[in-house]
């Protein structure tokens, strides 16, 4: 497994927080297609098949930190 690039890590963190490709694209100033390509490259580097698996692997190997995942207040309250 090769480490993620800074951009791949940033985009994957945004995806991990439930953002769509269109939302990420608007914030990053790129097209949704570019976001999809960045995520696909990140999946390849991590050996993942989809968004959820990529996030899980990135957390497990230290590419993402648990502090980068934000739980909405409603879900936090429901889990308590």
Biopython code that builds the backbone (N, CA, C, O; Angstrom):
import numpy as np
from Bio.PDB.StructureBuilder import StructureBuilder

atoms = [
    (1, "UNK", "N", (0.841, -1.184, 0.000)),
    (1, "UNK", "CA", (0.000, 0.000, 0.000)),
    (1, "UNK", "C", (0.881, 1.241, 0.000)),
    (1, "UNK", "O", (1.802, 1.373, 0.805)),
    (2, "UNK", "N", (0.574, 2.146, -0.924)),
    (2, "UNK", "CA", (1.298, 3.422, -0.972)),
    (2, "UNK", "C", (0.521, 4.444, -0.165)),
    (2, "UNK", "O", (-0.708, 4.388, -0.111)),
    (3, "UNK", "N", (1.229, 5.385, 0.469)),
    (3, "UNK", "CA", (0.518, 6.415, 1.237)),
    (3, "UNK", "C", (-0.328, 7.298, 0.321)),
    (3, "UNK", "O", (-0.027, 7.461, -0.861)),
    (4, "UNK", "N", (-1.388, 7.861, 0.891)),
    (4, "UNK", "CA", (-2.241, 8.774, 0.146)),
    (4, "UNK", "C", (-1.537, 10.105, -0.043)),
    (4, "UNK", "O", (-0.682, 10.493, 0.753)),
    (5, "UNK", "N", (-1.911, 10.798, -1.114)),
    (5, "UNK", "CA", (-1.425, 12.163, -1.301)),
    (5, "UNK", "C", (-2.214, 13.065, -0.349)),
    (5, "UNK", "O", (-3.232, 12.652, 0.207)),
    (6, "UNK", "N", (-1.747, 14.275, -0.172)),
    (6, "UNK", "CA", (-2.452, 15.225, 0.686)),
    (6, "UNK", "C", (-3.869, 15.442, 0.168)),
    (6, "UNK", "O", (-4.821, 15.430, 0.949)),
    (7, "UNK", "N", (-4.017, 15.637, -1.123)),
    (7, "UNK", "CA", (-5.341, 15.869, -1.708)),
    (7, "UNK", "C", (-6.245, 14.657, -1.517)),
    (7, "UNK", "O", (-7.415, 14.809, -1.166)),
    (8, "UNK", "N", (-5.719, 13.459, -1.743)),
    (8, "UNK", "CA", (-6.523, 12.250, -1.554)),
    (8, "UNK", "C", (-6.989, 12.142, -0.106)),
    (8, "UNK", "O", (-8.141, 11.794, 0.152)),
    (9, "UNK", "N", (-6.106, 12.437, 0.830)),
    (9, "UNK", "CA", (-6.455, 12.373, 2.249)),
    (9, "UNK", "C", (-7.539, 13.389, 2.588)),
    (9, "UNK", "O", (-8.483, 13.075, 3.313)),
    (10, "UNK", "N", (-7.406, 14.612, 2.064)),
    (10, "UNK", "CA", (-8.399, 15.656, 2.330)),
    (10, "UNK", "C", (-9.764, 15.276, 1.768)),
    (10, "UNK", "O", (-10.781, 15.417, 2.447)),
    (11, "UNK", "N", (-9.785, 14.801, 0.541)),
    (11, "UNK", "CA", (-11.053, 14.439, -0.105)),
    (11, "UNK", "C", (-11.670, 13.227, 0.586)),
    (11, "UNK", "O", (-12.886, 13.187, 0.774)),
    (12, "UNK", "N", (-10.870, 12.249, 0.964)),
    (12, "UNK", "CA", (-11.398, 11.079, 1.658)),
    (12, "UNK", "C", (-11.968, 11.472, 3.016)),
    (12, "UNK", "O", (-12.991, 10.926, 3.430)),
    (13, "UNK", "N", (-11.337, 12.398, 3.713)),
    (13, "UNK", "CA", (-11.869, 12.873, 4.996)),
    (13, "UNK", "C", (-13.226, 13.546, 4.798)),
    (13, "UNK", "O", (-14.139, 13.342, 5.599)),
    (14, "UNK", "N", (-13.363, 14.332, 3.756)),
    (14, "UNK", "CA", (-14.651, 14.959, 3.466)),
    (14, "UNK", "C", (-15.705, 13.899, 3.130)),
    (14, "UNK", "O", (-16.852, 14.004, 3.566)),
    (15, "UNK", "N", (-15.324, 12.895, 2.368)),
    (15, "UNK", "CA", (-16.242, 11.810, 2.028)),
    (15, "UNK", "C", (-16.622, 11.021, 3.280)),
    (15, "UNK", "O", (-17.773, 10.610, 3.430)),
    (16, "UNK", "N", (-15.670, 10.809, 4.170)),
    (16, "UNK", "CA", (-15.915, 10.053, 5.394)),
    (16, "UNK", "C", (-16.955, 10.733, 6.281)),
    (16, "UNK", "O", (-17.602, 10.085, 7.104)),
    (17, "UNK", "N", (-17.105, 12.030, 6.106)),
    (17, "UNK", "CA", (-18.068, 12.790, 6.893)),
    (17, "UNK", "C", (-19.419, 12.931, 6.196)),
    (17, "UNK", "O", (-20.228, 13.780, 6.568)),
    (18, "UNK", "N", (-19.659, 12.098, 5.184)),
    (18, "UNK", "CA", (-20.966, 12.025, 4.558)),
    (18, "UNK", "C", (-21.223, 13.009, 3.433)),
    (18, "UNK", "O", (-22.359, 13.143, 2.978)),
    (19, "UNK", "N", (-20.188, 13.699, 2.977)),
    (19, "UNK", "CA", (-20.362, 14.662, 1.898)),
    (19, "UNK", "C", (-20.410, 13.961, 0.541)),
    (19, "UNK", "O", (-19.710, 12.975, 0.313)),
    (20, "UNK", "N", (-21.240, 14.483, -0.347)),
    (20, "UNK", "CA", (-21.331, 13.936, -1.704)),
    (20, "UNK", "C", (-20.169, 14.460, -2.540)),
    (20, "UNK", "O", (-19.491, 15.415, -2.160)),
    (21, "UNK", "N", (-19.954, 13.819, -3.682)),
    (21, "UNK", "CA", (-18.920, 14.296, -4.596)),
    (21, "UNK", "C", (-19.197, 15.731, -5.025)),
    (21, "UNK", "O", (-18.268, 16.528, -5.158)),
    (22, "UNK", "N", (-20.473, 16.069, -5.243)),
    (22, "UNK", "CA", (-20.831, 17.432, -5.652)),
    (22, "UNK", "C", (-20.503, 18.446, -4.553)),
    (22, "UNK", "O", (-19.996, 19.530, -4.839)),
    (23, "UNK", "N", (-20.792, 18.096, -3.304)),
    (23, "UNK", "CA", (-20.464, 18.999, -2.194)),
    (23, "UNK", "C", (-18.952, 19.185, -2.070)),
    (23, "UNK", "O", (-18.466, 20.305, -1.915)),
    (24, "UNK", "N", (-18.223, 18.083, -2.141)),
    (24, "UNK", "CA", (-16.761, 18.151, -2.034)),
    (24, "UNK", "C", (-16.205, 18.990, -3.179)),
    (24, "UNK", "O", (-15.317, 19.817, -2.970)),
    (25, "UNK", "N", (-16.721, 18.783, -4.378)),
    (25, "UNK", "CA", (-16.263, 19.529, -5.554)),
    (25, "UNK", "C", (-16.463, 21.027, -5.359)),
    (25, "UNK", "O", (-15.576, 21.818, -5.681)),
    (26, "UNK", "N", (-17.611, 21.419, -4.839)),
    (26, "UNK", "CA", (-17.893, 22.841, -4.628)),
    (26, "UNK", "C", (-16.905, 23.444, -3.638)),
    (26, "UNK", "O", (-16.413, 24.553, -3.848)),
    (27, "UNK", "N", (-16.614, 22.724, -2.568)),
    (27, "UNK", "CA", (-15.679, 23.236, -1.558)),
    (27, "UNK", "C", (-14.239, 23.269, -2.058)),
    (27, "UNK", "O", (-13.470, 24.160, -1.697)),
    (28, "UNK", "N", (-13.877, 22.288, -2.895)),
    (28, "UNK", "CA", (-12.491, 22.191, -3.369)),
    (28, "UNK", "C", (-12.262, 22.990, -4.653)),
    (28, "UNK", "O", (-11.121, 23.173, -5.076)),
    (29, "UNK", "N", (-13.346, 23.464, -5.271)),
    (29, "UNK", "CA", (-13.205, 24.237, -6.508)),
    (29, "UNK", "C", (-12.842, 23.384, -7.717)),
    (29, "UNK", "O", (-12.123, 23.826, -8.614)),
    (30, "UNK", "N", (-13.353, 22.150, -7.726)),
    (30, "UNK", "CA", (-13.124, 21.232, -8.849)),
    (30, "UNK", "C", (-14.473, 20.672, -9.284)),
    (30, "UNK", "O", (-15.506, 21.019, -8.712)),
    (31, "UNK", "N", (-14.465, 19.809, -10.290)),
    (31, "UNK", "CA", (-15.703, 19.188, -10.747)),
    (31, "UNK", "C", (-15.984, 17.914, -9.938)),
    (31, "UNK", "O", (-15.064, 17.326, -9.371)),
    (32, "UNK", "N", (-17.248, 17.491, -9.884)),
    (32, "UNK", "CA", (-17.553, 16.211, -9.234)),
    (32, "UNK", "C", (-16.792, 15.040, -9.869)),
    (32, "UNK", "O", (-16.422, 14.087, -9.184)),
    (33, "UNK", "N", (-16.566, 15.122, -11.177)),
    (33, "UNK", "CA", (-15.790, 14.071, -11.853)),
    (33, "UNK", "C", (-14.357, 14.023, -11.297)),
    (33, "UNK", "O", (-13.806, 12.941, -11.099)),
    (34, "UNK", "N", (-13.766, 15.181, -11.050)),
    (34, "UNK", "CA", (-12.413, 15.224, -10.477)),
    (34, "UNK", "C", (-12.396, 14.602, -9.088)),
    (34, "UNK", "O", (-11.456, 13.890, -8.733)),
    (35, "UNK", "N", (-13.430, 14.868, -8.305)),
    (35, "UNK", "CA", (-13.526, 14.269, -6.967)),
    (35, "UNK", "C", (-13.599, 12.750, -7.095)),
    (35, "UNK", "O", (-12.927, 12.030, -6.356)),
    (36, "UNK", "N", (-14.407, 12.265, -8.025)),
    (36, "UNK", "CA", (-14.524, 10.822, -8.234)),
    (36, "UNK", "C", (-13.173, 10.219, -8.622)),
    (36, "UNK", "O", (-12.819, 9.138, -8.152)),
    (37, "UNK", "N", (-12.430, 10.905, -9.468)),
    (37, "UNK", "CA", (-11.099, 10.405, -9.861)),
    (37, "UNK", "C", (-10.132, 10.395, -8.682)),
    (37, "UNK", "O", (-9.355, 9.453, -8.525)),
    (38, "UNK", "N", (-10.174, 11.432, -7.857)),
    (38, "UNK", "CA", (-9.302, 11.500, -6.669)),
    (38, "UNK", "C", (-9.638, 10.351, -5.724)),
    (38, "UNK", "O", (-8.742, 9.686, -5.205)),
    (39, "UNK", "N", (-10.938, 10.120, -5.503)),
    (39, "UNK", "CA", (-11.345, 9.032, -4.613)),
    (39, "UNK", "C", (-10.973, 7.669, -5.193)),
    (39, "UNK", "O", (-10.533, 6.785, -4.458)),
    (40, "UNK", "N", (-11.143, 7.493, -6.493)),
    (40, "UNK", "CA", (-10.775, 6.228, -7.127)),
    (40, "UNK", "C", (-9.284, 5.951, -6.954)),
    (40, "UNK", "O", (-8.885, 4.819, -6.679)),
    (41, "UNK", "N", (-8.472, 6.978, -7.114)),
    (41, "UNK", "CA", (-7.024, 6.814, -6.920)),
    (41, "UNK", "C", (-6.711, 6.463, -5.463)),
    (41, "UNK", "O", (-5.824, 5.654, -5.190)),
    (42, "UNK", "N", (-7.444, 7.075, -4.536)),
    (42, "UNK", "CA", (-7.248, 6.757, -3.120)),
    (42, "UNK", "C", (-7.650, 5.316, -2.831)),
    (42, "UNK", "O", (-6.951, 4.614, -2.100)),
    (43, "UNK", "N", (-8.772, 4.866, -3.397)),
    (43, "UNK", "CA", (-9.199, 3.477, -3.207)),
    (43, "UNK", "C", (-8.120, 2.522, -3.700)),
    (43, "UNK", "O", (-7.792, 1.536, -3.040)),
    (44, "UNK", "N", (-7.575, 2.833, -4.871)),
    (44, "UNK", "CA", (-6.544, 1.982, -5.465)),
    (44, "UNK", "C", (-5.333, 1.897, -4.539)),
    (44, "UNK", "O", (-4.808, 0.812, -4.293)),
    (45, "UNK", "N", (-4.897, 3.039, -4.032)),
    (45, "UNK", "CA", (-3.722, 3.055, -3.143)),
    (45, "UNK", "C", (-3.970, 2.274, -1.862)),
    (45, "UNK", "O", (-3.064, 1.635, -1.328)),
    (46, "UNK", "N", (-5.202, 2.331, -1.375)),
    (46, "UNK", "CA", (-5.533, 1.645, -0.124)),
    (46, "UNK", "C", (-5.932, 0.186, -0.333)),
    (46, "UNK", "O", (-6.006, -0.581, 0.627)),
    (47, "UNK", "N", (-6.188, -0.196, -1.579)),
    (47, "UNK", "CA", (-6.655, -1.554, -1.860)),
    (47, "UNK", "C", (-8.118, -1.721, -1.501)),
    (47, "UNK", "O", (-8.550, -2.820, -1.154)),
    (48, "UNK", "N", (-8.891, -0.633, -1.580)),
    (48, "UNK", "CA", (-10.307, -0.647, -1.207)),
    (48, "UNK", "C", (-11.186, -0.729, -2.453)),
    (48, "UNK", "O", (-10.770, -0.389, -3.560)),
    (49, "UNK", "N", (-12.415, -1.191, -2.231)),
    (49, "UNK", "CA", (-13.368, -1.319, -3.336)),
    (49, "UNK", "C", (-14.426, -0.224, -3.336)),
    (49, "UNK", "O", (-15.073, 0.014, -4.356)),
    (50, "UNK", "N", (-14.606, 0.441, -2.205)),
    (50, "UNK", "CA", (-15.627, 1.484, -2.138)),
    (50, "UNK", "C", (-15.278, 2.483, -1.031)),
    (50, "UNK", "O", (-14.273, 2.344, -0.333)),
    (51, "UNK", "N", (-16.130, 3.479, -0.895)),
    (51, "UNK", "CA", (-15.913, 4.581, 0.043)),
    (51, "UNK", "C", (-15.788, 4.085, 1.487)),
    (51, "UNK", "O", (-14.860, 4.459, 2.204)),
    (52, "UNK", "N", (-16.728, 3.244, 1.898)),
    (52, "UNK", "CA", (-16.728, 2.759, 3.282)),
    (52, "UNK", "C", (-15.464, 1.962, 3.594)),
    (52, "UNK", "O", (-14.854, 2.150, 4.647)),
    (53, "UNK", "N", (-15.074, 1.082, 2.692)),
    (53, "UNK", "CA", (-13.879, 0.284, 2.915)),
    (53, "UNK", "C", (-12.638, 1.169, 2.916)),
    (53, "UNK", "O", (-11.718, 0.941, 3.702)),
    (54, "UNK", "N", (-12.600, 2.167, 2.055)),
    (54, "UNK", "CA", (-11.456, 3.085, 2.017)),
    (54, "UNK", "C", (-11.317, 3.833, 3.336)),
    (54, "UNK", "O", (-10.210, 3.990, 3.850)),
    (55, "UNK", "N", (-12.431, 4.291, 3.882)),
    (55, "UNK", "CA", (-12.392, 4.999, 5.161)),
    (55, "UNK", "C", (-11.915, 4.057, 6.264)),
    (55, "UNK", "O", (-11.074, 4.435, 7.081)),
    (56, "UNK", "N", (-12.443, 2.839, 6.294)),
    (56, "UNK", "CA", (-12.046, 1.872, 7.318)),
    (56, "UNK", "C", (-10.552, 1.571, 7.244)),
    (56, "UNK", "O", (-9.872, 1.550, 8.269)),
    (57, "UNK", "N", (-10.045, 1.341, 6.047)),
    (57, "UNK", "CA", (-8.618, 1.046, 5.885)),
    (57, "UNK", "C", (-7.784, 2.266, 6.263)),
    (57, "UNK", "O", (-6.773, 2.138, 6.954)),
    (58, "UNK", "N", (-8.202, 3.445, 5.815)),
    (58, "UNK", "CA", (-7.454, 4.668, 6.125)),
    (58, "UNK", "C", (-7.381, 4.904, 7.627)),
    (58, "UNK", "O", (-6.347, 5.334, 8.138)),
    (59, "UNK", "N", (-8.469, 4.626, 8.337)),
    (59, "UNK", "CA", (-8.446, 4.752, 9.802)),
    (59, "UNK", "C", (-7.511, 3.714, 10.421)),
    (59, "UNK", "O", (-6.744, 4.024, 11.333)),
    (60, "UNK", "N", (-7.582, 2.484, 9.920)),
    (60, "UNK", "CA", (-6.775, 1.394, 10.480)),
    (60, "UNK", "C", (-5.279, 1.605, 10.297)),
    (60, "UNK", "O", (-4.487, 1.227, 11.160)),
    (61, "UNK", "N", (-4.888, 2.208, 9.174)),
    (61, "UNK", "CA", (-3.450, 2.369, 8.903)),
    (61, "UNK", "C", (-2.927, 3.765, 9.244)),
    (61, "UNK", "O", (-1.750, 4.059, 9.034)),
    (62, "UNK", "N", (-3.801, 4.617, 9.767)),
    (62, "UNK", "CA", (-3.351, 5.933, 10.204)),
    (62, "UNK", "C", (-3.354, 7.021, 9.148)),
    (62, "UNK", "O", (-2.813, 8.104, 9.373)),
    (63, "UNK", "N", (-3.959, 6.747, 7.993)),
    (63, "UNK", "CA", (-4.064, 7.793, 6.961)),
    (63, "UNK", "C", (-5.101, 8.842, 7.361)),
    (63, "UNK", "O", (-4.974, 10.016, 7.010)),
    (64, "UNK", "N", (-6.125, 8.411, 8.097)),
    (64, "UNK", "CA", (-7.115, 9.314, 8.680)),
    (64, "UNK", "C", (-7.125, 9.074, 10.181)),
    (64, "UNK", "O", (-6.898, 7.957, 10.646)),
    (65, "UNK", "N", (-7.388, 10.126, 10.926)),
    (65, "UNK", "CA", (-7.531, 9.991, 12.370)),
    (65, "UNK", "C", (-8.996, 10.012, 12.755)),
    (65, "UNK", "O", (-9.811, 10.649, 12.088)),
    (66, "UNK", "N", (-9.327, 9.325, 13.819)),
    (66, "UNK", "CA", (-10.716, 9.269, 14.270)),
    (66, "UNK", "C", (-11.246, 10.666, 14.569)),
    (66, "UNK", "O", (-12.447, 10.910, 14.461)),
    (67, "UNK", "N", (-10.365, 11.577, 14.940)),
    (67, "UNK", "CA", (-10.772, 12.962, 15.226)),
    (67, "UNK", "C", (-11.252, 13.695, 13.972)),
    (67, "UNK", "O", (-11.860, 14.760, 14.073)),
    (68, "UNK", "N", (-10.985, 13.139, 12.803)),
    (68, "UNK", "CA", (-11.418, 13.758, 11.550)),
    (68, "UNK", "C", (-12.842, 13.361, 11.158)),
    (68, "UNK", "O", (-13.407, 13.907, 10.211)),
    (69, "UNK", "N", (-13.413, 12.412, 11.891)),
    (69, "UNK", "CA", (-14.768, 11.961, 11.622)),
    (69, "UNK", "C", (-15.691, 12.661, 12.609)),
    (69, "UNK", "O", (-15.544, 12.516, 13.823)),
    (70, "UNK", "N", (-16.639, 13.418, 12.081)),
    (70, "UNK", "CA", (-17.537, 14.205, 12.916)),
    (70, "UNK", "C", (-18.913, 13.552, 12.956)),
    (70, "UNK", "O", (-19.536, 13.331, 11.918)),
    (71, "UNK", "N", (-19.372, 13.251, 14.148)),
    (71, "UNK", "CA", (-20.678, 12.628, 14.325)),
    (71, "UNK", "C", (-21.707, 13.730, 14.543)),
    (71, "UNK", "O", (-21.558, 14.533, 15.464)),
    (72, "UNK", "N", (-22.746, 13.785, 13.716)),
    (72, "UNK", "CA", (-23.791, 14.794, 13.921)),
    (72, "UNK", "C", (-24.410, 14.665, 15.308)),
    (72, "UNK", "O", (-24.554, 13.556, 15.822)),
    (73, "UNK", "N", (-24.772, 15.775, 15.907)),
    (73, "UNK", "CA", (-25.325, 15.791, 17.263)),
    (73, "UNK", "C", (-26.516, 14.851, 17.419)),
    (73, "UNK", "O", (-26.638, 14.177, 18.442)),
    (74, "UNK", "N", (-27.403, 14.795, 16.412)),
    (74, "UNK", "CA", (-28.581, 13.948, 16.500)),
    (74, "UNK", "C", (-28.190, 12.474, 16.640)),
    (74, "UNK", "O", (-28.802, 11.742, 17.417)),
    (75, "UNK", "N", (-27.186, 12.043, 15.901)),
    (75, "UNK", "CA", (-26.750, 10.648, 15.974)),
    (75, "UNK", "C", (-26.034, 10.381, 17.293)),
    (75, "UNK", "O", (-26.177, 9.303, 17.869)),
    (76, "UNK", "N", (-25.273, 11.345, 17.770)),
    (76, "UNK", "CA", (-24.567, 11.197, 19.032)),
    (76, "UNK", "C", (-25.571, 11.027, 20.176)),
    (76, "UNK", "O", (-25.385, 10.180, 21.051)),
    (77, "UNK", "N", (-26.644, 11.846, 20.164)),
    (77, "UNK", "CA", (-27.665, 11.774, 21.199)),
    (77, "UNK", "C", (-28.420, 10.454, 21.119)),
    (77, "UNK", "O", (-28.742, 9.870, 22.155)),
    (78, "UNK", "N", (-28.706, 9.973, 19.923)),
    (78, "UNK", "CA", (-29.432, 8.713, 19.754)),
    (78, "UNK", "C", (-28.600, 7.529, 20.246)),
    (78, "UNK", "O", (-29.154, 6.540, 20.724)),
    (79, "UNK", "N", (-27.285, 7.623, 20.132)),
    (79, "UNK", "CA", (-26.403, 6.531, 20.552)),
    (79, "UNK", "C", (-26.190, 6.518, 22.061)),
    (79, "UNK", "O", (-25.779, 5.500, 22.618)),
    (80, "UNK", "N", (-26.465, 7.634, 22.726)),
    (80, "UNK", "CA", (-26.211, 7.720, 24.180)),
    (80, "UNK", "C", (-27.269, 7.025, 24.992)),
    (80, "UNK", "O", (-27.195, 7.011, 26.221)),
]
sb = StructureBuilder()
sb.init_structure("model")
sb.init_model(0)
sb.init_chain("A")
sb.init_seg("    ")
for serial, (resi, resn, name, xyz) in enumerate(atoms, 1):
    if name == "N":
        sb.init_residue(resn, " ", resi, " ")
    sb.init_atom(name, np.array(xyz, "f"), 0.0, 1.0, " ", f" {name:<3s}", serial, name[0])
structure = sb.get_structure()
